[in-house]
Amino acid sequence: MPFGQLVIGPPGSGKTTYCNGVQQYMELTGRKVAIVNLDPANDAVPYAAAVDVSELVDLESVQEQMQLGPNGGLVYCIDFLLKNIDWLGTKLKPLEKEDCYFLFDCPGQVELFTLHESLRGIVRHLTGKSHYRLAAVHLVDAHLCSDPHKYISAVLLSLSAMLHLELPHVNVLSKMDLIKQYGDLAFQLDYYLEAQDLSMVLQTMTGNAAFSERFKSLSSAISEVVDEFGLVGFTPLAIEDKESVSNLINIVDKANGFLYSGTMGRSPYPAELKLGAQTLASGQDLRRAHQEKYVEGDVEERHTREDEI
């Protein structure tokens, strides 16, 4: 039974950087990882993709032949992949026999994982006919916390993805090591991670008074919808912080069931146990560490390529 992650999130949220970093970490801890690039626009990746959708369908050719823009071209490509799902199965089969752990690096076009049916169809094929145990890992750039309008939008986007994909879901505030450069937060980091009682963040909408006042009722209604569902919460991530990555992987392993696969005979963490991963700090301790190190402390800016992430 293959295990893995469906890595989703809007453009610039850090999906490709996440896949690259998690692959490196997991391989150091004894797992064999295969990254499946499902984004035909992702033509400059830092990892070696075990499977690349661009081998099946080329985005530039689609745009040229079908007279489509980038968004329409991506939708066509994912539609085409679903119609040729046997191609994906053929590519994955040898990796399954090697007992690989899968990271599916998805396009950043948000309608694909919140509204459109093709990506969900691919997921249902993998989790149904192919018996994959997947968890969705939804990355949102942590700098959105500094803008109440964007933060509420990010929370709503996360809720939409959870309801649409119907997978075990882990929401992530990525790029925590860059959060301070966008300005001070109105609340402690815990507030943004728990995403509860959004009426509090509504009170801080002063950056554009005219906009905030005009759409006050709409923002309030959206916040009430999110609060009533009570499903959204975030895990912090700084991809170059070992404890941060370890914590997130542990959470995802619980979500997709990999953590419990050792009950069938052997531990799923043979190398991680040697590295002392069993002594991971509690979630609250790690939240406090992120608050002190990245929100309050002085952290050297990490230079990244926005077109990669």
C-alpha positions in Angstrom: 0.0 0.0 0.0 1.8 3.2 -1.2 1.9 6.3 1.1 2.4 9.9 0.1 1.5 13.5 0.1 -0.5 15.7 -2.3 1.4 19.0 -2.1 -0.9 21.9 -3.0 -1.0 25.6 -2.5 -1.2 28.9 -4.5 1.8 30.2 -6.5 4.7 31.2 -4.4 3.7 29.3 -1.4 6.8 27.0 -1.5 5.5 23.7 -2.9 8.6 22.9 -5.0 11.0 24.0 -2.3 9.0 21.9 0.2 9.1 18.8 -2.0 12.9 19.2 -2.5 13.5 19.8 1.2 11.3 16.9 2.4 12.8 14.5 0.0 16.3 15.3 1.3 15.2 15.0 4.9 13.4 11.7 4.4 16.2 10.2 2.5 18.6 11.1 5.4 16.2 9.3 7.7 16.0 6.1 5.7 13.0 6.5 3.3 13.1 6.1 -0.4 11.2 9.1 -1.8 9.8 9.6 -5.4 8.6 13.1 -6.4 5.9 13.2 -9.0 5.8 16.5 -10.8 2.1 17.1 -11.8 2.8 20.7 -12.8 3.6 21.0 -16.5 4.6 24.7 -16.0 7.3 23.6 -13.5 10.2 23.4 -15.9 13.0 24.5 -13.5 12.8 22.2 -10.5 15.7 21.6 -8.0 14.9 17.9 -7.6 15.0 15.0 -10.0 11.4 14.0 -10.7 10.8 10.3 -10.8 7.7 11.0 -12.9 7.1 14.2 -14.8 3.7 15.1 -16.4 5.5 17.2 -19.1 6.6 13.8 -20.6 2.9 13.2 -21.4 1.7 16.7 -22.2 3.6 19.9 -22.9 2.1 23.2 -21.7 3.7 25.4 -24.3 2.5 23.2 -27.1 -1.0 23.1 -25.6 -1.2 26.9 -25.4 0.1 27.3 -28.9 -2.1 24.6 -30.5 -5.3 25.3 -28.5 -4.9 29.1 -28.4 -5.1 29.1 -24.6 -3.5 31.2 -21.9 -1.5 29.9 -19.0 -4.5 29.1 -16.8 -6.5 27.5 -19.5 -3.5 25.6 -20.6 -3.0 24.1 -17.1 -6.6 23.1 -16.9 -6.3 21.3 -20.3 -3.2 19.5 -19.2 -4.7 18.2 -16.0 -7.8 17.2 -17.9 -5.6 15.4 -20.4 -3.7 13.6 -17.5 -7.0 12.3 -16.1 -8.1 11.0 -19.5 -4.7 9.2 -19.7 -4.5 8.1 -16.1 -3.2 4.7 -17.2 0.0 6.5 -18.3 0.5 7.7 -14.7 -0.3 4.3 -13.3 2.3 2.7 -15.6 5.0 5.3 -14.5 4.1 4.7 -10.8 4.0 1.0 -10.8 7.8 0.3 -10.7 8.2 2.9 -7.9 5.5 1.2 -5.9 7.4 -2.1 -6.1 10.5 -0.3 -4.7 8.4 0.8 -1.7 8.7 4.5 -2.4 7.1 7.2 -0.5 5.4 9.7 -2.9 5.4 13.5 -3.1 2.9 14.8 -5.7 4.0 18.3 -6.6 0.8 20.0 -7.9 0.2 23.1 -10.0 -0.4 26.3 -8.1 -3.6 27.3 -10.0 -6.1 27.4 -7.1 -9.2 26.4 -9.0 -7.6 23.0 -9.7 -7.7 22.0 -6.0 -10.7 24.0 -4.9 -13.2 23.8 -7.8 -12.1 21.8 -10.8 -12.9 18.1 -11.1 -9.9 16.7 -12.9 -7.3 16.9 -10.0 -9.9 15.4 -7.7 -10.6 12.7 -10.2 -6.8 11.9 -10.3 -6.8 11.8 -6.5 -9.8 9.5 -6.4 -8.2 7.1 -8.8 -5.0 7.0 -6.7 -6.8 6.5 -3.4 -9.4 4.2 -4.9 -8.3 1.8 -7.6 -4.6 2.2 -6.8 -5.1 2.1 -3.0 -2.8 5.0 -2.2 -2.9 6.5 1.3 -2.5 10.2 0.7 -2.7 13.3 2.8 -3.1 16.8 1.3 -0.4 19.2 2.5 -1.7 22.7 1.7 1.0 25.4 1.9 0.2 29.1 2.5 2.8 31.7 2.6 3.2 32.9 6.3 3.6 36.6 5.2 -0.2 36.7 4.5 -0.6 36.9 8.3 0.6 40.5 8.2 -2.4 41.5 6.1 -5.9 40.7 7.6 -7.6 40.7 4.2 -5.1 38.2 2.7 -5.1 36.1 5.9 -8.9 35.6 5.8 -8.7 34.8 2.1 -6.0 32.2 2.8 -8.1 30.6 5.5 -11.1 30.4 3.2 -8.9 28.9 0.5 -7.7 26.3 2.9 -11.3 25.4 3.9 -12.3 25.2 0.2 -9.5 22.8 -0.6 -10.3 20.6 2.4 -14.0 20.3 1.4 -13.2 19.8 -2.3 -10.4 17.1 -2.2 -11.9 15.1 0.7 -8.5 13.9 1.9 -6.8 13.9 5.3 -5.6 17.5 5.3 -2.7 19.4 6.8 -2.6 23.1 6.4 0.8 24.7 6.6 2.1 28.3 7.1 5.3 28.1 5.1 8.3 30.4 4.9 8.2 31.1 8.6 11.9 32.1 8.4 10.8 35.1 6.2 7.8 36.2 8.1 9.4 39.1 10.0 10.5 41.0 6.9 6.8 41.7 6.1 6.2 43.6 9.3 4.9 43.0 12.8 1.9 40.7 13.4 -1.2 42.1 15.2 -1.4 39.0 17.4 0.8 36.2 18.6 1.6 33.4 16.1 -0.7 31.0 18.0 -3.7 33.0 16.9 -2.9 32.7 13.2 -2.1 29.0 13.6 -5.4 28.2 15.3 -7.5 30.3 12.9 -10.3 30.6 15.4 -12.5 33.7 16.2 -11.7 35.6 13.0 -13.8 38.5 14.3 -10.6 39.6 16.1 -8.6 40.0 12.9 -11.5 41.9 11.3 -10.9 44.6 13.8 -7.4 45.2 12.5 -8.5 45.9 8.9 -7.2 49.5 8.9 -4.7 49.4 6.1 -7.4 50.4 3.6 -10.2 52.0 5.6 -12.5 52.5 2.5 -12.1 49.0 1.4 -12.5 47.5 4.8 -15.7 49.5 5.5 -17.2 48.8 2.2 -16.8 45.0 2.5 -17.1 44.8 6.3 -20.3 42.8 6.1 -18.9 40.4 3.5 -15.7 39.8 5.5 -17.7 39.2 8.6 -19.9 36.7 6.8 -16.9 34.8 5.4 -15.3 34.7 8.9 -18.5 33.3 10.4 -18.6 30.5 7.8 -15.0 29.5 8.5 -15.6 29.7 12.3 -18.8 27.5 12.0 -16.9 24.8 10.1 -14.1 24.8 12.7 -11.9 22.8 10.5 -9.0 25.1 9.6 -5.8 25.2 11.6 -2.1 25.6 10.5 1.2 24.1 11.3 4.3 26.4 11.0 7.1 25.4 8.7 10.6 26.8 8.1 12.0 24.4 5.5 15.6 24.8 6.6 14.8 24.1 10.3 15.2 20.4 11.1 12.8 20.4 14.0 10.2 22.3 12.0 10.4 19.8 9.2 10.4 16.8 11.6 7.3 18.1 13.3 5.4 18.5 10.1 6.4 15.1 8.7 5.2 13.5 12.0 1.8 15.2 11.6 1.4 14.1 8.0 2.5 10.6 8.8 -0.4 10.4 11.3 -2.8 11.9 8.7 -2.0 9.4 5.9 -1.5 6.4 8.2 2.2 5.9 7.5 2.9 6.2 11.3 0.8 3.1 12.0 2.2 1.0 9.1 4.8 -0.4 11.5 2.1 -2.2 13.5 2.1 -4.8 10.7 5.6 -6.0 11.7 8.3 -3.3 11.7 8.8 0.3 12.6 8.3 2.8 9.7 11.0 4.9 11.3 14.1 2.7 11.4 16.6 5.5 10.7 14.7 8.3 12.4 14.7 6.4 15.7 18.4 6.3 15.5 18.5 10.0 15.0 16.3 10.6 18.0 13.2 11.7 16.2 11.1 10.0 19.0 12.1 12.9 21.3 10.4 15.6 19.1 9.2 18.5 21.1 5.5 19.0 21.6 3.4 21.0 19.2 3.1 23.8 21.7 6.8 23.9 22.3 7.5 24.1 18.6 5.0 26.9 18.2 6.7 28.8 21.0 10.1 28.2 19.3 8.8 29.6 16.0 7.3 32.6 17.8 10.6 33.4 19.5 12.9 32.6 16.6 11.1 33.9 13.6 8.5 36.4 14.8 10.4 38.0 17.6 14.0 37.1 17.0 16.5 38.2 14.4 16.7 35.6 11.5 18.9 36.1 8.5 16.8 36.4 5.4 16.8 33.3 3.2 17.0 34.2 -0.5 14.6 32.2 -2.6 13.5 32.1 -6.2 9.9 33.0 -6.4 9.5 31.3 -9.8 10.7 28.0 -8.3 8.3 28.1 -5.3 
